[in-house]
């Protein structure tokens, strides 16, 4: 929201007093300044005194008709509404293009498809791919109707470059002369939308443009009292709370401040256990990282350490032993994968492991030393899932909860709830056994 019109009505009841109007103007400006500080989104505000009953400053200016408010020289409410832009023109903003898909139908074509978030792109323009920091020129702008010489936001196009760059879904293509900020540390205004309160140093997923990145919430800077707009110290946010937070990402992303670009300055947070959206955020500050490719990933050449792997993936190596149905195993594997975990799935019932029992231990040990989570899966009977991590074992009944019994067949909502219950329990087991590490241990 870029523009706010504040119409102060019933001026006729206070004798069209300018002092009362100016006092309201000052108070409301303070409120808007506070909201702008919390969200990083300053707004252009206009105050107009009106009397709806008398028609003053509604369609025509009161000073030129009734002369009841000669002290007000601004436009009427209708004039203001007609003069404001109906939408924000992003065509003149810096070029931003989140990559949604890499198209390579054959060896002669490689294009990057997506929707232009802001700005204008022309054939021959110099672009930079972030976070790698590598540059190239636009060779073609491809659409279904043919190539374009120029494309503007919000068109969906495919960009073909004049040189091969390692670009994948989630990368941000920007104008080289006005790049976005590449960062792993953010400060943001955030609205919490989940019944489960915010948990510091717990792993969440941050969805920004077309990519999803594991993230830890490092601190709650303050919570805003919605009644007074005062800032209060807080350790958490509850449902419908608004506050400011600090976030640490496990991988670098390219962002803009929300006040400068809504498309690349906003994000949502997802709970990896439930796959539910828990918060929406607006970026207020971002700590800039170096702008050269390898500097993001290593300061020196040499062997990888366990600590580096933990900091990158957000977990240490470990073995998760499962005895469950294939449906449950598939759901657990997919939930871990969606959460950014590096894992390998092993069929522990394979004949090779049955004939050579030590082979399973050797295989899982190699995975753990490489920092991976090894899923050692054995087929189980429907009804109960057994999960074990380093001697800690849990058994999760798979029957639907009482609230699910009212919802159709087991393949519907109750079936989904049954699977979700097991997935949540396994995630908590990995947290309790410290396979999923905290942000302090990750060095963030």
N, C-alpha and C positions, 0 to 999 in steps of 0.2 A: 504494500500500500504506500504510494508516493504522495498522495494528496489527501488532506482532511479539510472539510468545510464544517465550521462550527457555527450553527445558526442559533443565536440567543433570542428566544421567542418571548412574547408577552412584555415587550418593552413599554407598551402603553400602560401597563399596570404600575410601573415605577416612574411614570412621567417622562419617559425617554431620557432617563438620567445617564449621561455619558460616564460619570465616575463609576457607577455600578457595572456598566458594561466593561469598562477597562479592568476592573477588579476581576471579573469573570475571565476576561481574556488572559490576564496574568496567571491566574490559578490553573486554567486549562493548559496554557503553554507549558507550565511546569510539569503537568501530568504527561504531556506529549514528549517533553524532553527526557523524562524518566523512562518512558517506554522505549524511546529511541536508544537510550544508553543501554538498556537491558537487551534489546534485540539487534543492535547494530544497524538499524534501519531508520534513518532520519526521514521525517515527512515534512512536506511543505504545507503549512497550515494557513487558513484564511478565516477570519472571524467577521461575521456580519450580524448586526442587530436587526431584528425583524419583529413585526406584529402581524401575526397571521389573521387576527380578527379584523384589523384595519387595512390589511394589505400593504403595509409599509415595508419596503425593501424586498417584497416577494417577487413581483414582476418588474416594477418600476422603482427607481431610486426615490426614497422618501424626500430627500433634499430638493428634488426638482418638481415634486408634486404637492405633497402636503406640508413640506417644510417643518416636519416634526423632529427631524434629526439632521439639521444642517451641519452638525459637527462631524457626521459620517460622510466621507467623500468617495467611498469605494463603490463597487458594482452591487447590483441587486443579487438575490439568491439565484434567480433564473439565469442571469447573465453569467454568474460564476459557473453554474452547472453546464452551460453551453460552451464555455471557454476551456474547460478542462479536457485534456486528451482522454479518449475512451479507453486507451490501453497504453502501456509503456512501449515506446519504439526502441527495440533492441538492435536495430540494423546498424546504428552508428557506434555501438559498444565494441570493445575489443573482441576479436573472433574467438569463439569457443565451440569446439566440436567433440563431444563425448563419443567415443567409438563404441557402437553397439554390436557390430559384427564384422569379421574379416571375410571378404568374398574372394575365393580363388577357384573358379570353375575349371580352369586348366592352367597349364604352365605359362600361358601368355598374358594372363590377367591377374592382378592382385589389387583389390580395392578395399577401402575402409568405409563402411556404411554407418550412417547415423543421422541424427537431426541436429541442425545448427542451433545451438542454444542462444547465441548472440553474435552480432557482427556480420561482416560480408567477406566472402572469399572469391578470388578471381584466379583464373589460370595464370600460372607464373608466379603467384605469391609465395613468399618464403614462410614456411611453417615450422613449428617445433613440436615434437611429440613428447609429452610429459607422462610419467616422471623421468624417462630416460635422458631427456635433454638433447636428443639428436634432431638434426634439421634436414629439410629437403624442400623442393619446390613442387607446387601443384602442377601436375602434367595434364590431368583431365578432371572435369566435374561431370559425373555420369548420372543421368536420371533415366527413368523408363521411356520418356519421350525424346531422349537424345542428349547429347552433351550440351553443357551450358558454358558460356564465357564468364558468368558471374552468378553467384548464389547468395541469398540473404536469409537471415533468420525469419521464420522457423522452418525453412524448407528441409526436407529429408533428401539427402544426396549420397553418392558414393565418390570418395576422393581417391584418385590414382596419383601417386607420387613419381617423381623422376628418378628416384633411387630407392633401393631396398632398405627399409627400416623395420626393426623388430617392434611391431605394434600389435597389441591384442585388445580384446574387449575390456573396457574400463579405462583405457588410456585416454588422455585429453590432448587433442590436436589444437594448437593455439597459434595466433600470429606471432612470429618470432620477435617483432618489435614491441609487443605488449604481452609477455607471458604471464601465466597464472603463478601462484605461489605453491611450490612443492614443499610439503610439510609432513611431519608425523606427530605434531603437537598442536592442538586446537583449543581455543576458548570460544564458547558458544552460549547464546541464550537458548533455553530449552523448555519445552512443555512436556511434562510427564503424563502419559496416558494409560498406564497399566495399574491394575489393582495391587500388584506386587511392587513394593517400593524400590527405588533405585538402590543398588548395592555398589559401594565403592570397591574398586579393584576386582570387580567381577567381569568376566569376559562377555561382551556383547558384539553384535555385528553392526557396522555402520554402512548404510547404503547411500552412496553418493553418486549422482548421475547414473551411469550404467555399470558400476562396480560395487562389490561388497567387500569390506575389509574388517578383520577382527580389531576390536578396540577395547580399551579399559577406561573407565571413568576414574580419573586420578583424584579429583576434588570437586566438592560443591562450594563455589565461591560465595554464593548467597541465595536465599529464597526471597521472592517478592511477595509481600503481604497484599493480596488482591483488594483488601478493604482500604488500606492506607497508601499502598504502593511503596511502603518503606522496605528497605532491604534488611533481611534478618539472616544471621548466621545459621547454617544448617549442615547436617551430615548426610542428609538424604532428601529425596523429593518423593512426595506421595501423589496419588492420582489427582490430576488437574492442577498440580503445583506448577509454578513458573519460576525459573531460577537461572543462574549462570553457572556453568561447569567447565572444568578442564578435562580434556580427553587426550589419551595417548594411543596412537595407532601402531599396529604391528608392521604395516607396510606404508611407504610414502604415497600420498595422493596429491593431485593438483587441484587447488581450490581458489576461489575468490571470496572476498568479504560479502556477506549477504546484502549490505547496503549498496554494493557496487554491481552485483550480478546475482539475481535470485536463483537462476538455474544452476550455477556452480557454487553458490554460497549456502545452499540448504541441504539437509540430510535427514534421514530417519534412523532410529535405532531399532534393531530387531533382537529379540531374545532367542538365542540359538536353541534353547531347550524346547520352546513352544512354537517357534517360528512366528510369533506375534509381534506386531509393531508396538513398541513401548514408549517411544518418544519421538518428537520432531524438533529439529534444531536449526538455528541460524548462526552462521559463523561470524564472530566478532573480531577475532584475531587469529593469526596463524604464524607459527615460528618457521622462518624460511630455512630450507636445507640447501646444501651446495647444488649447483645446477649441472653437474657433470655425471654421466651415467654411473661409472663404477664407484664413485664416491658415496653413492647411496648405500652400497652393499659391503664395502670393505675398505679399510684404510691401508692395508698392506696385503700382499699376496702371501699365502701360507695355508696351513691346514685349518679346516673348520673345527671349531670347538663346540662342546655340548652347550655352553652358554649362548653362543651365537645362534645355534639352532633353536634353543628355547625362546630367545628373544624374537626370532623371526616368526615361529609358528605358534607361540603362546602355550606350548606344552613341552614336557620332557618325554623321553621315550618310556614306553610302558607296555605291558601285556594286559589286554582286556579279554578274559576268558568268558565265553558265552555258551550257554546251553539253552536253545530256544528254537522256534520255528524259523523257516527261511524268511517269512514275512517280517518278523521282528528283527532278524539280523539285518535285512535290507534296510529297514527303517533306521536302525541305529547307525549303520554305516553312512547312510545318506545324511543324517543329521550332523554327524561329526564332520563329514566332508563339506557340508554347507557352512559349518562354523569355521572353516579354514584349517582344520586339522590335517596333518600329513600322516597318512595311515596305510596299512596294508592288511588285506583280509586273507586269512589262512583257513582252509578247510581241514580242521583237525581230525575229521573222520576219514581222510584220504588213506588209501591202502598203504602208501609209502610210510606214513607216520605210524600206522598200526603195526607194520612189519619192523620198523626201526624206531622205537619209542624215543630214543635220544635225538632223532632228527628234528622233531618238533621243537625241542628246547634249543637246539642249535639255531634253527631258523628264526625263532622269536628273539633270541639273544642278538643276532645280527641286526634285526630290525630296531631293537631297543638302543643298541650302540649307535645306530644311525639317527637316533632322535625320533623314530617313528612310533606311532601307536599300532601295535599288532593286535588285530582282532582274531583270536583263535576260536573259531565257531564250531560247535558240535550240534548235531541235530537233536532237538528235544521234543517232547510231547506238548501239544497245545494245553494251555492252562496256567503254566508257571514258567517264567524266565529266570534263570540263574545267571548271575554275573559275578565275576571275581577279579579283583585287582590286588596283587601282592598280598594275598592272604586275607583280604577283606572281602567277604561274600555277602551278597544280598539275594533274596528271592522275591520276585514281584509277581503277584497273582495277575492274570491277564483278563479276569472277568470285568465287564463294564461296571462303572460306578452306578449308584442308585439313581442318579439323575438321568443317566443314559438309558435306563430301562424303559422310559416312556417314549423313546425315539426309535421307532421302526425296528428293522432287522439288524443283525450283527454286522452286516456289511456296510451299514450307513454310518450315522453319527456315532453310535456306540462303538463300532469297530474302530473308527478313527481315534476315539477317546481311549480305547484299550491300548492301542499302539503308542499313543502319545504319553500315556502313563508310564509305560516301560522306558521310553526314550528319556523322559525327564529323570527317572530314577537312576539310569545309567550315567547321565551327565553329572548328577549330584555325586555319584560314586567316584567319578574321575576328579571332581573338585575336592571331595573329602580326602582322597588318597594323594592329593597334590600332584597328580599327573597334569592337570590344568594348573598352570602357575599363576601367581598373582603378579600385578604390574610392578610391585616393589622388587620381586625376585627377577623379573625380566629386565630390571635396570631402566625402567621407563620413567 
